[in-house]
Amino acid sequence: MKKLIALLVAVLMLVAMLPAMAESTIDTSEHVVLTYLVTGDRPTDRTDEVLEIINGLLTEKVNAELEIRWIEWTNWQTNYNLALATAAGDIDMIGTATDWLDAWPNIQKGAFLPLSEEMLQTYAPITWETVPAENWELCKYNGEIYLIPEDNYAQWTNHGFMYRGDWATEAGLENGVHSWEDLGVYFQYIKDNKEGVYPWDVDGNGSSYSSQLSGGWQTSHTGNILIEGLPVSLFYGESKDNPYTLSRYYLEGDEFVNFAKNMKQWADAGYWRTDVLNYSGQQDALMKEGTSGARQHHTETWTGFRTDMEKAIPGSDLRFFFFGEEQDNLVSLNITHGAMAIAQTSKNPERALMVYDLLRNDEEIYRLMMYGIEGDMYTIDADGYLERPADFDSATDGCTFNWWWGRNDDLGLRTADRDWASIDELYARYDEIAITYPYGRVVFDLSNIQVYLDNISNVYNTYMPRICFGLMDDPDAYVAEFRTQLQNAGIETVMTELQNQINAVYGE
């Protein structure tokens, strides 16, 4: 037995040494500066100070350093894709995603470098070994790997409404809001009893609430499942039992009309401003001021905002009603919701992979990226939780790298001031009911239908905001007009093409 244990230890030590041995044979004699392209506004906090420390460690380990190129949020999608289209060797590492950052279209346009298994094994060995084979399959296009998935980070970005538990209890909803009907009761209570408060003081100006609200009602009242990565949120699978048949929810049937009628009733009741589409107030600030009763965003935001609300209004007991709750209709996050790519024109793709492997897997570097400088910007308490200094202001004292492409639960820290009992209770419910995203293997080719999609997007952007905020005289007539315009824009041609491509991957 002792000999067997000794043999196992020897094998494990050998396995651990192999990446180091491989790295030692790689020529890193030339110092390189790698450009990391990331979406987000240029930080005004201590990011540059932390980056200097990170670059010192990267130089020590692989003789490279990072330079960050920010794609700021103003007109971000256009500027992001333009940066990729015009790259001429001046970009190396690219934060991307298949559902919100056009990863597949950019792969099809040749913006990203195919990553061979040998490259990944040699230059990113820890990442290669820790990403399961089936997850690498979801990062392939035409048989080649183009993406490194963020597949070891548990997060929930499904949307819903945050609401005040204290006011819900006053409204007779002691068990909370668990349906759109409950939400209406909550809103009406605020309207009747909280002077100077909008039930939902929503910033509808330029927002994406149209797709979130319409899709939220849809997942709550049907079994439909959103197909991600398409330029307009009109395409869903029928249900978890029949995911590969496209739903005709937006083209026929009563449920979408019911949504329009409900939102018209809520608008008429004054649950938001009459000029909602021109209003740009900040929902988070308004809730903390006590002048708004709800905030629409996703679960991940709620986990931190619950703490912020409790500090601003003790006893507010911020809770979360998630879309799809009535149907137990929830899909776990696609592992390529965040992913790293290497630019096709990168002059140093091998070193870029080596740096990514460190950013994702080296504890010291990872925690600098995520949290800043230990002992200065945070400490770890006796229970292993992250604590910030008493006077810490994230806007000035934190660091911001928007590292959404390689977060790693094996190295991450839980923040001490969050209500983990409430968070874990909700996450347990999610884990119980969620299904795996069912469309991960389909990469749509939109080249033959792009003109129709452009037309459909124009129709959607014209009609859907008014439907979602109830700004129409006759919901039945307005939905009928919307559906006619979708038909005129060519939606049946698009539906047929998308269905054929789904069938080609998953069978009829």
Secondary structure, 3 states (H helix, E strand, C coil): CHHHHHHHHHHHHHHHHHHHHHHHCCCCCCCEEEEEEEECCCCCCCHHHHHHHHHHHHHHHHCEEEEEEEECCCCHHHHHHHHHHCCCCCCCEEEECCCCCCHHHHHHCCCECCECHHHHHHHCHHHHHHCCHHHHHCCEECCEECCEECCECCCCCCEEEEEEHHHHHHCCCCCCCCCHHHHHHHHHHHHHHCCCCECCCCCCCCCCHHHHHHHHHHHHHCCCEECCCCCCCCCEECCCCCCCCECCCCCCCCHHHHHHHHHHHHHHCCCCCCCHHHCCCCHHHHHHHCCECEEEEEHHHHHHHHHHHHHHCCCCCEEEEECCHHHCCCECCCCCCCEEEEECCCCCHHHHHHHHHHHHHCHHHHHHHHHCCECCCEEECCCCCEECCCCCCHHHHCCCCCCCCCCECCCCCCECCCCHHHHHHHHHHHHHHCECCCCCCCCCCCCCCHHHHHHHHHHHHHHHHHHHCCCCCCHHHHHHHHHHHHHHHCHHHHHHHHHHHHHHHHCC
